[in-house]
Amino acid sequence: MKITGQTLIDMGYKPGRWFGDALQHANRHQLQGDDLKAYLDSVAQWTIDPREAPLAYHKNIEAETEEEISNVEAVFRSMDELMKTPTAVAGAVMPDACPTGEKGRIPVGGVAVTENAIHPAMHSADICCSVMMTSFGHIDPKKVLDTAHRITHFGGGGRTSGGFELPSELTDQMQGNFFLRDDKSQMVAQSHLGTQGDGNHFLFVGQSEQTGETIMVTHHGSRGLGAHLYKKGMALAESYRRELSPKTLSGNAWIPYEEEHGKHYWEALQLVRQWTKLNHEVLHETTCRRLKVDHTLRFWNEHNFVFKEGNRFYHAKGATPLTDAFVPDSHEGLRLIPLNMSEPVLIVKGEATAGNLGFAPHGAGRNVSRSQHIRNQGGRSMEAIFAEETAGLDVRFFSGNIDISELPSAYKNADAVQRQMKQFGLGEVVDRVIPYGCIMAGDWQKDAPWRKKRRKKK
């Protein structure tokens, strides 16, 4: 008698990917009765339920104001739910943490460690959001900012003409990857090269407190390439969730690393990392070339990525890796932590501890959403707010439109973040880049083509 999928369902087994191999084996060996059941029990994929209670995690954060209390409580509620995920083995929260998305999603400033599982939502669509610095020596910071302004590109989409060429070696590697070989990946990898996007991404120029040298810091992620990979990863993770752990929140779905898909996804993440580093480098190298100077120091680090140690995956959603084990191209263990446009960029070093899991904060974080911060301004004009908060600084919005949700008051108190870094052992500050000025996207959507067309019709 031929064994079919219906036979297995009638015996109480839930359909899944394993059915195909199991049916082939059972029919080839003509298994029946107890022999068939024993074999099926040995290969069946049973579903895994979330934990009833969350695993304990490290809370490297303290609320210091009334506004922060509600923010921290929301962070803990979300982390409590996330730490019920069956793959989770450890977690931590940084001083700059703030909730994002629905309850159970990893907060910004969160670290989640999982066993043999990559969770796309835990690195988010802004894969490999990162910072790179170059020291130009003793040169006028305005000259650096002016030159970089003519090179970079902020706002939606990519460069429509000119720009930079994607190296053929990286193109070939992408074409050999299951997730990145499609035409769209190739297109955005090329057109978005040399662009920085929007939101909190920036190009910052300042001077080293220790040496007085002028330093440029860029902040951006993998742009459309990472967003495209994230969308594919989430769809695949959801298909696994429905089969392996249907009671797990869809936002915490995972791709099993032991599966072939898991290996390909991990490889794709590394290629996205390569692209993102290149994206920083073309901006820094072109600025050096146009200024006709050689850089004296350059290094970078991610703060929104997945890091691997053995069969454990460290998902850092807005957390800076301290340990060199997570940063293969580290420069003497140095890391960058930006705060806000009016505060220094911190240069730090540190070691992994039981409490920090090998991470530090990634910046100053927020206590309220962008829209709530705008509502809190009480009807003051954008121009007045901008003038007050950027006094003494050369702050530029690439679109020409002010975005007050990116001004210093939109972020957590920078002094409090630094105090708590020291309190919880989250890295040691070895230098600070004192701000001269910066460029951000600004409210680029205000003059987006579709809005211009709408205004013209009116």
C-alpha positions in Angstrom: 0.0 0.0 0.0 1.4 3.4 -1.0 1.7 5.9 1.9 0.5 9.3 1.0 0.4 12.7 2.7 -3.2 12.0 3.7 -2.0 8.8 5.4 0.4 10.9 7.6 -2.4 13.5 8.3 -4.7 10.7 9.4 -2.0 9.5 11.7 -2.0 12.9 13.4 1.0 14.5 11.8 1.0 18.1 10.7 1.9 18.8 7.0 5.2 20.5 6.5 8.3 20.5 4.3 9.5 17.3 5.9 6.5 15.3 4.4 8.3 14.9 1.0 11.4 13.2 2.2 9.5 11.2 4.8 7.0 9.8 2.2 9.9 8.9 -0.2 11.7 7.1 2.6 8.7 5.3 3.9 7.5 4.0 0.5 11.0 3.0 -0.6 11.4 0.9 2.6 7.8 -0.2 2.6 7.4 0.8 6.3 4.1 -0.1 8.0 2.6 -0.2 11.5 5.0 0.4 14.4 8.0 0.7 12.1 6.3 3.5 10.2 5.3 5.3 13.3 8.7 5.0 14.9 10.3 6.5 11.8 7.8 9.3 11.5 8.3 10.3 15.1 12.0 10.5 14.5 11.7 12.9 11.6 8.5 14.8 12.3 8.8 18.6 12.7 6.6 19.4 15.7 5.7 23.0 16.3 7.4 25.1 19.0 5.4 27.3 21.2 6.6 30.6 22.7 7.7 30.6 26.3 5.0 31.3 28.8 7.3 33.7 30.7 10.0 35.9 29.2 13.7 35.1 29.6 15.5 37.6 31.9 17.5 40.2 30.0 19.9 43.0 31.0 18.4 46.4 31.6 21.2 48.9 31.1 18.9 51.9 31.3 17.3 54.1 34.0 14.5 56.6 33.6 15.5 60.1 34.9 12.4 62.1 34.0 8.7 61.7 33.8 8.8 61.5 30.0 11.5 58.8 30.2 9.5 56.7 32.6 6.7 55.9 30.1 9.3 55.4 27.3 11.3 52.9 29.4 8.2 51.1 30.5 7.1 50.6 26.9 10.6 49.3 26.0 10.4 46.7 28.8 6.9 45.7 27.8 8.1 45.0 24.2 11.3 43.2 25.3 9.3 41.1 27.8 7.2 39.9 24.9 10.1 39.4 22.6 12.0 37.3 25.1 9.2 34.7 25.0 10.4 33.9 21.4 11.5 30.2 21.5 14.8 30.8 19.8 15.9 33.6 22.2 18.7 32.8 24.7 19.8 36.3 25.9 18.9 40.0 25.6 19.9 43.5 26.6 18.6 47.0 26.5 20.9 50.1 26.0 20.4 53.6 27.6 19.2 55.1 24.3 16.4 52.5 23.9 13.0 53.5 22.6 10.1 51.3 21.4 9.3 50.9 17.7 6.4 49.1 16.1 3.9 46.8 17.8 4.4 45.3 21.2 7.0 42.4 21.0 9.2 44.0 18.3 12.8 44.6 19.3 13.2 48.2 20.5 15.8 50.6 19.1 18.6 50.1 21.5 17.8 46.4 21.9 20.0 43.3 21.6 18.5 39.9 21.1 20.6 36.7 21.0 19.0 33.6 19.4 20.1 30.0 18.7 20.5 28.9 15.1 18.0 31.5 13.9 18.1 34.8 12.0 15.2 37.1 12.6 14.8 39.7 9.8 12.6 42.0 11.9 15.3 42.2 14.5 17.7 43.9 12.1 14.9 45.8 10.3 14.8 47.2 6.8 17.7 49.5 7.4 20.2 46.6 7.4 23.7 47.6 8.4 22.9 51.1 9.4 26.4 52.3 10.3 28.9 55.1 10.8 32.3 55.8 9.2 34.8 58.6 10.1 37.8 60.0 8.2 40.3 62.4 9.7 41.5 65.0 7.2 44.3 66.5 9.3 44.4 70.2 10.2 42.0 71.7 7.6 39.2 74.2 7.7 36.0 72.2 8.7 33.8 74.5 6.5 35.9 73.5 3.5 35.3 69.8 4.2 31.6 70.3 4.7 31.2 72.4 1.6 33.1 69.8 -0.5 31.2 66.9 0.9 27.9 68.7 0.4 28.6 68.8 -3.4 29.3 65.0 -3.4 26.6 63.4 -1.2 22.9 62.9 -1.9 20.0 62.8 0.6 16.4 62.1 0.1 14.3 59.4 -1.6 15.6 57.2 -4.5 19.0 57.1 -6.0 21.2 59.2 -8.3 19.5 59.7 -11.7 22.8 60.2 -13.6 26.5 60.1 -13.0 27.4 58.9 -9.5 29.7 56.0 -8.8 30.3 52.6 -10.4 29.6 49.3 -8.6 32.7 47.1 -8.7 32.3 44.1 -10.9 33.5 41.7 -8.2 30.6 42.7 -5.9 28.2 42.5 -8.8 29.4 38.9 -9.5 29.0 38.0 -5.8 25.5 39.3 -5.7 24.6 37.4 -8.8 25.8 34.2 -7.2 23.5 34.7 -4.1 20.0 33.3 -3.9 18.5 36.5 -2.5 20.5 39.2 -4.4 20.7 37.9 -7.9 17.5 39.5 -9.1 17.4 42.6 -11.3 16.0 44.9 -8.6 18.9 44.2 -6.3 21.4 45.0 -9.0 19.5 48.1 -10.0 19.3 49.7 -6.5 22.8 48.6 -5.6 24.0 50.7 -8.5 21.7 53.7 -8.4 21.8 54.1 -4.6 25.6 54.0 -4.4 26.8 57.3 -3.0 23.4 58.3 -1.4 22.5 58.5 2.2 18.7 58.5 2.3 16.6 60.3 4.9 15.5 60.1 8.5 18.3 60.4 11.0 21.1 59.8 8.5 23.7 62.5 8.3 27.0 63.8 7.2 28.7 65.4 10.2 31.9 67.5 10.3 33.8 68.4 13.5 37.2 68.5 15.2 38.9 66.0 17.4 39.1 67.1 21.0 42.4 65.3 21.4 44.2 66.4 18.2 42.3 69.3 16.7 42.1 67.5 13.3 39.0 67.9 11.2 36.9 64.7 11.0 33.9 63.8 8.8 31.4 61.2 10.0 28.8 59.7 7.7 25.7 57.8 8.9 23.5 55.6 6.7 22.4 52.1 6.0 22.2 49.9 3.0 19.4 51.9 1.3 17.2 50.2 -1.2 19.4 47.1 -1.4 18.9 46.3 2.3 15.2 47.1 2.2 14.7 44.7 -0.7 16.6 41.9 1.1 14.6 42.6 4.3 11.3 42.2 2.4 12.4 38.9 1.0 13.7 37.7 4.4 10.5 38.6 6.2 8.4 36.7 3.6 10.5 33.6 4.0 10.7 33.8 7.8 6.9 34.0 7.9 6.6 30.8 5.9 8.8 29.1 8.4 6.9 30.6 11.3 3.6 29.2 10.1 5.2 25.8 9.9 7.5 25.8 12.9 5.9 28.1 15.5 2.5 29.5 14.5 1.9 31.0 17.9 5.1 33.1 17.7 4.4 36.8 16.8 4.8 37.2 13.1 7.2 40.1 13.7 9.5 37.7 15.4 9.5 35.0 12.7 12.9 33.5 11.9 14.9 31.7 9.2 16.5 28.6 10.6 20.3 28.9 10.0 20.7 25.1 9.6 18.5 25.2 6.5 20.0 26.1 3.1 17.9 29.3 3.1 19.5 30.3 6.4 23.0 30.0 5.0 22.1 32.0 1.8 20.5 34.7 3.9 23.6 35.0 6.1 25.7 35.3 3.0 23.4 38.0 1.6 23.7 40.0 4.9 27.5 39.9 4.5 27.2 41.2 0.9 24.9 44.0 2.0 27.6 44.8 4.6 30.2 45.1 1.9 28.0 47.4 -0.2 27.3 49.6 2.8 30.9 50.0 3.7 31.6 50.8 0.0 28.9 53.4 0.1 30.6 55.2 3.0 34.0 54.9 1.3 33.0 56.4 -2.0 31.8 59.5 -0.2 34.9 59.8 2.0 37.4 59.0 -0.8 35.8 61.4 -3.2 35.9 64.2 -0.6 39.6 63.5 0.1 40.4 63.5 -3.6 38.6 66.8 -4.3 40.3 68.4 -1.3 43.6 67.0 -2.5 44.4 65.6 1.0 45.3 62.1 2.3 43.3 60.9 5.3 45.2 60.3 8.5 42.7 57.9 10.1 39.5 56.0 9.0 37.3 53.4 10.6 33.7 52.4 10.7 31.2 50.2 12.6 27.7 49.0 12.2 25.0 49.5 14.8 22.1 47.9 13.2 23.0 44.4 12.1 23.3 40.7 13.0 26.5 39.3 14.4 27.4 35.6 14.6 29.3 33.7 17.3 29.2 29.9 16.9 25.6 29.0 16.4 24.3 32.1 18.2 23.1 35.2 16.4 23.3 38.6 18.1 20.7 40.9 16.6 21.6 44.5 17.4 18.8 47.0 16.6 20.6 50.2 17.3 23.4 49.0 19.4 27.2 49.4 18.8 29.3 46.2 18.9 32.2 46.7 21.3 34.0 43.4 20.8 36.3 42.9 17.9 34.9 39.5 17.4 31.8 41.2 15.8 33.8 43.7 13.7 36.3 41.8 11.5 37.7 45.1 10.0 38.1 46.9 13.3 40.7 49.6 13.8 42.3 49.1 17.2 38.9 48.5 18.8 37.7 52.0 18.1 33.9 52.6 17.7 31.7 55.7 16.9 28.6 56.7 18.9 26.9 59.9 17.6 24.5 61.7 19.9 22.8 64.6 18.1 23.9 67.4 15.7 24.8 69.8 18.6 26.7 67.2 20.6 30.1 65.5 20.0 30.4 62.1 18.2 32.0 59.8 20.8 35.0 57.6 20.0 34.9 54.7 22.3 36.6 51.4 23.2 35.2 48.6 25.3 35.1 44.9 26.2 32.2 42.4 26.3 30.7 41.8 29.7 27.9 39.6 31.1 25.7 42.7 31.3 26.4 44.4 27.9 26.6 41.2 25.8 29.4 42.9 23.8 27.5 46.1 22.9 27.1 49.8 23.7 24.5 52.4 22.8 24.3 53.6 19.2 23.3 57.2 19.9 20.9 59.3 22.0 17.6 57.7 21.0 14.1 59.2 21.4 11.6 59.5 24.2 8.6 60.3 22.0 7.8 59.8 18.3 8.7 62.3 15.6 5.1 63.4 15.2 4.6 63.8 18.9 7.8 65.9 19.2 6.4 68.2 16.4 3.1 68.5 18.3 5.0 69.3 21.5 6.5 72.5 19.9 3.3 74.4 20.7 2.9 76.3 17.4 6.3 77.9 17.3 7.6 78.5 13.8 10.1 76.0 12.4 12.5 78.8 11.6 12.5 80.0 15.2 13.1 76.5 16.6 15.8 75.8 14.0 17.6 79.1 14.8 17.5 78.4 18.6 18.7 74.8 18.5 21.4 75.2 15.9 23.0 78.4 17.1 26.7 78.4 16.4 26.5 75.4 14.1 26.5 75.1 10.3 23.5 72.9 9.9 22.1 72.2 6.4 19.1 70.3 5.1 19.8 68.9 1.7 16.2 69.3 0.5 16.1 72.9 1.7 13.3 72.2 4.0 13.7 72.1 7.8 12.9 68.9 9.7 12.4 69.8 13.3 12.0 66.1 14.2 15.8 65.8 13.7 16.9 68.8 15.8 18.6 68.2 19.2 15.5 68.5 21.4 13.9 65.5 19.5 16.5 63.2 21.1 17.2 62.0 24.6 19.5 63.9 26.9 23.0 63.2 25.7 24.6 63.7 29.1 22.2 61.1 30.6 23.1 58.6 27.9 26.8 59.1 28.7 26.3 58.8 32.4 24.5 55.5 32.0 27.2 54.2 29.6 29.7 54.7 32.5 27.2 53.3 35.1 26.5 50.1 33.2 30.0 49.5 31.7 29.1 50.2 28.1 32.4 51.4 26.7 35.0 54.1 27.6 35.2 57.4 25.7 38.7 58.0 24.3 38.0 61.1 22.2 35.2 63.3 21.1 34.5 65.0 17.8 33.3 68.5 18.6 30.6 69.6 16.1 31.1 72.2 13.4 28.1 71.4 11.3 26.2 68.7 9.5 23.9 67.8 6.5 20.7 65.9 6.8 17.9 65.2 4.3 15.4 67.5 5.8 11.7 67.3 4.9 12.4 66.1 1.3 8.8 64.8 0.9 7.5 68.4 1.1 8.7 68.9 -2.5 8.4 65.4 -3.7 7.3 65.2 -7.4 3.9 63.8 -6.6 3.2 66.7 -4.2 4.5 69.3 -6.7 2.1 67.9 -9.3 -0.8 68.0 -6.8 0.0 71.6 -5.9 0.2 72.6 -9.5 -3.3 71.1 -10.2 -4.8 73.1 -7.3 
